[in-house]
C-alpha cells in the first residue's frame, strides 16, 4: 500500500507519542517520582495514547505476586494465578489461560525478567489501532520497552528503600550491641583471692546469653551465667531486663532462693510464658571458702579440683516456665585452693563439626583437666580456640557465653 501524506502524518504522530513518552518517563525517574506517579504515566501512555483497552500489571513483591495497576477490566483479573498461568512464559506472546473465559479478556502477555528472575507480567487486551498505521501488534515492542523501564525503576525504588531500611536496622543493631555490651562487667577481678575471666560471642549482633559478676561486700561476691530461649533482639531485650532486675534484687536480699523466686515472677510478667531463662547463680565467700549456688535448669558448671571434676546441678526449674517455682534447692560446696569453676551456655558444648557431632561436655572436661596451670583468661582462650577448630566449616548455631573462676 502506498504511503500517503495522511499515513506519513499518522506514522510521525505515533513516533512522537512514543518518543515523548520515553522522555517523560525518563524525566520522572530522574526526578524520583513515586511509584504511583510512574504508574499514572504508564497508564496514560498505554490507555489514552496507544489505545490499549485493557491492562493488568503484576509485580513480584517479596516472592508473592501483587496487582499494582489495572484498567479496563472487571473482577476477572482476580482469577488470574500468576504461578499457574504466567510463570512459565519467558517471551512476549499470547496467553492460554487455564480458565477459558480469561482468554477473551486478555490477548498478550509481556514478561519482564532480571536474568532468570521474573519481575513483572503485563497482560493486555482489546487492542485497537485508531491511528491506522499498522496492526496494533506493532506497538508491542514499544510497550515491552516502556514496561521494562517502569518495572526496573520501581524495583530500584524498592531496593533503595530496602537499602535504607537495612542500613537503619544495622545502625539499630549496632546500637543495641553497644548497649548490650554495657550490661557485662567492665572489668573482672584477678587478685590474690580469685581469678576471673569471661568470653561472649552472640550468634547475631545481639544475643540472649548473659554473665555477670557483683561484689556483695568485701568478703562475698556473686556471679552468674544465663541463657534466654531463642536468639536475636527479642532475647537480648528480655535478658537486659533480667539483668536489671537481678542487680536490683541483690540490693534487697542475700538469699539465693528468694532471689530466684522473685526473678521467676519478673520473667513470667515480661515474657508472658513465651520465653524462659535458664540460670546458674552463685555466691562465694573468699574467707569461709564456701560456694552457695542455685542451678535453674542451666548447663551444670564444671568444678575442677585436683584430678576430679564435678558438676554443679542442684537447683530448680528454669525461670518463666511456671507461674511459681515450688521447690528451690541451694547447693553448698567447700572450695579448696586451686579450684576452677567453668560456667558456660549450651552454644559452646552443642557446637557441631562437619559430621554433625557436638563438641560435648566430656571434651570440655578433658580440656579443663589437661590445663590446670592456665589462668582464667588463658583457659577461656584455649577453650574457644579448641571449639573453633572443632567446628570446622560448620556455622555457629547459638550464642556462646563462658565465665571462669579460680579460687586461690
C-alpha positions as CSV (number, residue, x, y, z in Angstrom):
1,X,0.0,0.0,0.0
2,X,1.4,3.4,-1.0
3,X,2.2,5.7,1.9
4,X,0.0,8.8,1.6
5,X,0.7,12.1,3.3
6,X,-2.0,11.3,5.8
7,X,-0.3,8.0,6.6
8,X,3.0,9.8,7.0
9,X,1.5,12.2,9.4
10,X,-0.1,9.4,11.5
11,X,3.2,7.5,11.5
12,X,5.0,10.6,12.7
13,X,2.4,11.2,15.4
14,X,2.9,7.6,16.7
15,X,6.6,8.0,16.7
16,X,6.2,11.4,18.6
17,X,4.0,9.7,21.1
18,X,6.5,7.0,21.8
19,X,9.5,9.4,21.9
20,X,7.7,11.9,24.2
21,X,6.5,9.0,26.4
22,X,10.1,7.8,26.9
23,X,11.3,11.4,27.6
24,X,8.5,11.9,30.1
25,X,9.2,8.6,31.9
26,X,13.0,9.3,32.0
27,X,12.4,12.8,33.4
28,X,10.0,11.3,36.0
29,X,12.6,8.7,37.1
30,X,15.4,11.3,37.3
31,X,13.1,13.5,39.4
32,X,12.5,10.5,41.7
33,X,8.7,10.3,41.1
34,X,6.9,8.0,43.4
35,X,5.8,4.5,42.2
36,X,2.2,5.8,42.0
37,X,3.2,8.7,39.8
38,X,5.2,6.4,37.5
39,X,2.3,4.1,37.1
40,X,0.0,7.0,36.3
41,X,2.2,8.0,33.4
42,X,2.4,4.4,32.3
43,X,-1.4,4.1,32.3
44,X,-1.8,7.5,30.5
45,X,0.5,6.4,27.7
46,X,-1.0,3.0,27.1
47,X,-4.6,3.7,27.5
48,X,-5.0,7.3,26.2
49,X,-2.3,7.5,23.6
50,X,-1.8,3.9,22.4
51,X,-5.4,2.9,22.8
52,X,-4.8,-0.3,24.7
53,X,-8.2,-1.0,26.2
54,X,-7.4,-3.5,29.0
55,X,-4.3,-3.9,31.1
56,X,-3.2,-5.7,34.3
57,X,0.3,-5.4,35.7
58,X,1.5,-7.9,38.2
59,X,4.7,-7.2,40.2
60,X,6.8,-9.6,42.3
61,X,6.5,-8.4,45.9
62,X,8.7,-10.4,48.3
63,X,8.2,-13.6,46.3
64,X,4.4,-13.2,46.0
65,X,2.5,-11.6,43.1
66,X,0.6,-8.4,43.5
67,X,-1.5,-6.4,41.0
68,X,-0.1,-2.9,41.1
69,X,-2.0,-1.5,38.1
70,X,-5.2,-2.3,36.2
71,X,-7.7,-0.6,34.0
72,X,-10.5,-1.6,31.6
73,X,-11.1,-4.8,33.5
74,X,-13.6,-6.1,36.0
75,X,-13.2,-8.8,38.6
76,X,-12.0,-11.3,36.1
77,X,-8.4,-10.4,36.8
78,X,-8.8,-11.8,40.4
79,X,-9.0,-15.2,38.9
80,X,-5.5,-15.0,37.3
81,X,-3.0,-17.2,39.1
82,X,0.5,-15.9,38.1
83,X,2.3,-19.0,39.3
84,X,0.0,-21.3,37.4
85,X,-0.9,-19.3,34.3
86,X,2.1,-17.0,33.7
87,X,5.3,-18.2,35.4
88,X,6.2,-20.5,32.5
89,X,6.1,-17.6,30.0
90,X,9.5,-16.1,29.3
91,X,8.9,-14.3,26.0
92,X,6.3,-11.8,24.8
93,X,3.4,-13.7,23.3
94,X,-0.2,-14.8,23.5
95,X,-1.8,-16.4,26.6
96,X,-3.7,-19.6,27.0
97,X,-5.4,-19.4,30.4
98,X,-6.5,-22.5,32.3
99,X,-9.8,-20.7,32.7
100,X,-11.0,-20.2,29.2
101,X,-13.1,-17.1,29.8
102,X,-9.9,-15.2,30.6
103,X,-8.7,-15.9,27.0
104,X,-11.4,-13.5,25.8
105,X,-10.3,-10.7,28.1
106,X,-6.6,-10.8,27.6
107,X,-4.6,-11.4,24.4
108,X,-1.0,-10.7,25.0
109,X,1.4,-11.2,28.0
110,X,4.6,-9.2,28.3
111,X,7.0,-10.7,30.9
112,X,9.8,-8.7,32.5
113,X,12.8,-10.6,33.8
114,X,16.1,-9.7,35.5
115,X,18.4,-12.5,34.4
116,X,16.3,-15.6,35.3
117,X,14.2,-13.9,37.9
118,X,10.6,-12.8,36.8
119,X,9.9,-9.2,38.0
120,X,6.6,-8.5,36.4
121,X,3.9,-9.6,33.9
122,X,1.8,-7.2,31.9
123,X,-1.5,-8.6,30.4
124,X,-3.1,-6.5,27.7
125,X,-6.4,-6.9,25.8
126,X,-8.8,-5.0,23.5
127,X,-6.0,-3.8,21.2
128,X,-7.2,-1.0,18.9
129,X,-5.4,0.8,16.1
130,X,-7.2,4.0,16.0
131,X,-4.2,5.8,14.3
132,X,-4.5,3.2,11.4
133,X,-0.8,3.0,10.9
134,X,-0.5,-0.8,11.2
135,X,-2.0,-3.6,13.3
136,X,-1.7,-2.8,17.0
137,X,0.7,-5.7,17.5
138,X,3.4,-3.3,16.2
139,X,3.1,-1.3,19.4
140,X,4.1,-4.3,21.5
141,X,7.9,-3.9,21.2
142,X,7.5,-0.3,22.5
143,X,5.1,-1.4,25.2
144,X,7.6,-4.1,26.2
145,X,10.4,-1.5,26.4
146,X,8.2,1.0,28.3
147,X,7.1,-1.7,30.7
148,X,10.7,-2.8,31.3
149,X,11.8,0.8,32.1
150,X,8.9,1.3,34.5
151,X,9.3,-2.0,36.3
152,X,13.0,-1.6,36.7
153,X,12.5,1.9,38.0
154,X,10.0,0.5,40.6
155,X,12.4,-2.3,41.5
156,X,15.2,0.2,42.0
157,X,13.0,2.2,44.3
158,X,12.2,-0.9,46.3
159,X,15.9,-1.7,46.5
160,X,16.7,1.8,47.6
161,X,14.1,1.6,50.3
162,X,15.4,-1.8,51.4
163,X,18.9,-0.4,51.5
164,X,17.8,2.5,53.7
165,X,15.8,0.2,55.9
166,X,18.6,-2.3,56.2
167,X,21.1,0.5,57.0
168,X,18.7,1.7,59.7
169,X,18.4,-1.8,61.1
170,X,22.2,-2.3,61.1
171,X,22.5,1.0,62.9
172,X,19.9,0.0,65.5
173,X,21.6,-3.4,65.9
174,X,25.0,-1.8,66.3
175,X,23.5,0.5,69.0
176,X,21.8,-2.5,70.6
177,X,25.0,-4.4,70.6
178,X,26.8,-1.5,72.2
179,X,24.1,-1.2,74.8
180,X,24.2,-4.9,75.5
181,X,28.0,-4.8,75.9
182,X,27.4,-2.3,78.7
183,X,25.4,-4.9,80.6
184,X,28.5,-7.0,81.1
185,X,31.0,-6.2,83.8
186,X,33.6,-3.6,82.5
187,X,36.3,-5.5,84.5
188,X,36.6,-8.8,86.3
189,X,38.8,-9.3,89.4
190,X,42.1,-11.1,89.3
191,X,43.9,-10.8,92.7
192,X,45.3,-13.0,95.5
193,X,41.8,-14.4,96.3
194,X,40.2,-15.1,92.9
195,X,41.0,-15.0,89.2
196,X,38.0,-14.5,86.9
197,X,37.6,-14.1,83.1
198,X,34.7,-14.2,80.6
199,X,34.0,-14.6,76.9
200,X,30.9,-13.8,75.0
201,X,30.0,-14.4,71.3
202,X,26.5,-13.7,70.1
203,X,25.1,-15.7,67.3
204,X,23.8,-12.4,65.8
205,X,24.8,-8.9,66.6
206,X,22.9,-9.2,69.8
207,X,22.0,-12.3,71.8
208,X,20.3,-13.8,74.8
209,X,23.3,-15.1,76.7
210,X,24.5,-13.3,79.8
211,X,27.1,-13.4,82.5
212,X,27.7,-11.1,85.5
213,X,29.9,-10.6,88.5
214,X,29.0,-8.5,91.5
215,X,30.8,-7.8,94.8
216,X,28.2,-8.0,97.5
217,X,30.5,-6.9,100.3
218,X,34.3,-7.0,101.0
219,X,34.3,-10.8,101.5
220,X,31.5,-12.1,99.3
221,X,30.9,-12.0,95.6
222,X,28.1,-13.2,93.3
223,X,28.4,-14.5,89.7
224,X,26.0,-15.9,87.2
225,X,25.5,-17.2,83.7
226,X,22.1,-17.2,82.0
227,X,20.5,-18.1,78.7
228,X,17.2,-16.9,77.2
229,X,15.4,-19.3,74.9
230,X,15.6,-18.0,71.4
231,X,18.1,-15.6,69.8
232,X,18.3,-12.1,68.5
233,X,16.8,-8.8,69.6
234,X,13.8,-10.3,71.5
235,X,16.1,-12.5,73.6
236,X,18.5,-9.6,74.2
237,X,15.7,-7.3,75.4
238,X,14.4,-9.9,77.8
239,X,18.0,-10.5,79.1
240,X,18.7,-6.8,79.6
241,X,15.5,-6.5,81.7
242,X,16.5,-9.7,83.6
243,X,20.0,-8.2,84.4
244,X,18.4,-5.0,85.7
245,X,16.1,-7.0,87.9
246,X,18.8,-9.2,89.2
247,X,21.0,-6.3,90.3
248,X,18.1,-4.5,92.0
249,X,17.1,-7.7,93.8
250,X,20.6,-8.3,95.1
251,X,20.3,-5.0,96.9
252,X,17.3,-6.3,98.8
253,X,18.1,-9.9,99.7
254,X,21.1,-12.1,100.3
255,X,19.0,-15.3,99.9
256,X,19.5,-17.0,96.5
257,X,16.2,-18.9,97.0
258,X,14.3,-15.6,97.5
259,X,16.2,-14.0,94.6
260,X,15.4,-16.9,92.2
261,X,11.7,-16.8,93.2
262,X,11.5,-13.1,92.5
263,X,13.3,-13.4,89.2
264,X,10.9,-16.1,88.1
265,X,8.0,-13.7,88.8
266,X,9.7,-11.0,86.8
267,X,10.4,-13.2,83.8
268,X,6.8,-14.5,83.8
269,X,5.5,-10.9,83.8
270,X,7.8,-9.8,80.9
271,X,7.8,-12.9,78.7
272,X,4.2,-14.0,79.4
273,X,5.2,-17.6,79.0
274,X,6.6,-17.2,75.5
275,X,10.2,-17.4,76.6
276,X,12.1,-18.8,79.5
277,X,15.6,-18.3,81.0
278,X,18.0,-20.9,82.4
279,X,20.3,-19.6,85.1
280,X,23.2,-20.6,87.2
281,X,23.8,-18.2,90.1
282,X,26.3,-18.4,92.9
283,X,27.7,-16.6,95.9
284,X,31.3,-17.2,97.0
285,X,32.8,-16.2,100.4
286,X,36.5,-15.7,100.0
287,X,37.1,-16.0,103.8
288,X,35.0,-19.1,104.6
289,X,35.7,-20.5,101.1
290,X,32.0,-21.5,100.8
291,X,30.2,-21.5,97.5
292,X,26.4,-21.4,97.6
293,X,24.5,-21.7,94.3
294,X,21.2,-22.4,92.5
295,X,21.1,-24.0,89.1
296,X,17.8,-23.1,87.4
297,X,17.8,-25.7,84.6
298,X,21.1,-24.4,83.2
299,X,24.0,-26.4,81.8
300,X,25.8,-27.5,85.0
301,X,29.1,-25.6,85.5
302,X,32.2,-27.7,85.9
303,X,34.2,-27.5,89.1
304,X,37.7,-28.9,88.8
305,X,39.8,-29.6,91.9
306,X,42.9,-31.7,91.6
307,X,42.2,-34.6,89.2
308,X,38.4,-34.6,89.9
309,X,35.7,-32.7,88.1
310,X,32.2,-32.4,89.5
311,X,29.1,-30.7,88.2
312,X,27.0,-28.0,89.9
313,X,23.5,-29.1,89.2
314,X,21.4,-28.6,92.3
315,X,18.6,-26.1,92.0
316,X,15.2,-25.9,90.3
317,X,13.3,-25.5,87.0
318,X,14.0,-22.7,84.6
319,X,12.7,-19.2,85.1
320,X,9.5,-18.3,83.3
321,X,8.4,-21.9,82.8
322,X,5.8,-21.9,85.6
323,X,4.0,-19.1,87.5
324,X,5.6,-20.3,90.7
325,X,8.6,-22.5,91.4
326,X,7.6,-24.9,94.2
327,X,10.9,-26.2,95.2
328,X,14.3,-24.5,95.1
329,X,17.3,-26.2,96.5
330,X,20.6,-24.5,97.2
331,X,23.9,-26.3,96.6
332,X,26.7,-25.7,99.1
333,X,30.3,-26.5,98.3
334,X,33.6,-26.0,100.2
335,X,36.1,-24.7,97.7
336,X,39.7,-25.8,98.2
337,X,42.7,-23.7,96.9
338,X,43.3,-24.0,93.2
339,X,39.7,-25.0,92.4
340,X,38.5,-23.9,89.0
341,X,34.8,-23.3,88.1
342,X,33.8,-23.0,84.5
343,X,30.3,-21.8,83.6
344,X,29.1,-21.9,80.0
345,X,25.9,-21.8,77.9
346,X,24.8,-24.6,75.5
347,X,26.1,-22.8,72.5
348,X,29.6,-24.0,73.5
349,X,29.0,-27.7,74.1
350,X,26.4,-28.1,71.3
351,X,28.6,-26.6,68.6
352,X,28.8,-29.2,65.8
353,X,31.6,-30.3,63.4
354,X,31.2,-31.3,59.8
355,X,30.0,-34.7,60.8
356,X,27.2,-33.2,62.9
357,X,28.8,-34.3,66.2
358,X,28.5,-32.0,69.3
359,X,31.7,-30.7,70.9
360,X,30.1,-32.1,74.1
361,X,30.6,-31.9,77.9
362,X,33.2,-34.7,78.0
363,X,35.6,-32.8,75.7
364,X,35.2,-29.7,77.8
365,X,36.0,-31.7,81.0
366,X,39.2,-33.1,79.4
367,X,40.2,-29.7,78.3
368,X,39.9,-28.2,81.8
369,X,41.6,-31.2,83.4
370,X,44.6,-31.0,81.0
371,X,45.3,-27.3,81.6
372,X,45.3,-26.8,85.4
373,X,48.0,-24.2,85.4
374,X,46.5,-21.7,83.0
375,X,45.0,-18.5,84.4
376,X,41.3,-18.0,83.6
377,X,41.9,-15.7,80.6
378,X,44.3,-18.3,79.1
379,X,41.9,-21.1,79.8
380,X,39.0,-19.3,78.1
381,X,41.2,-18.6,75.1
382,X,42.2,-22.3,75.0
383,X,38.6,-23.4,75.2
384,X,37.5,-21.1,72.4
385,X,40.4,-22.0,70.1
386,X,39.7,-25.7,70.6
387,X,36.0,-25.2,69.9
388,X,36.6,-23.1,66.8
389,X,38.9,-25.7,65.4
390,X,36.5,-28.5,66.3
391,X,33.5,-27.0,64.4
392,X,35.5,-27.0,61.1
393,X,33.3,-25.3,58.4
394,X,30.0,-25.5,60.4
395,X,28.4,-22.2,61.4
396,X,27.6,-21.1,64.9
397,X,24.2,-22.3,65.9
398,X,23.7,-20.3,69.1
399,X,25.2,-17.6,71.4
400,X,28.2,-18.6,73.4
401,X,28.9,-17.3,76.9
402,X,31.8,-18.5,79.1
403,X,32.7,-17.4,82.7
404,X,35.6,-19.0,84.6
405,X,36.7,-18.5,88.2
406,X,39.7,-19.9,90.1
407,X,39.9,-19.7,93.9
408,X,43.4,-19.3,95.5
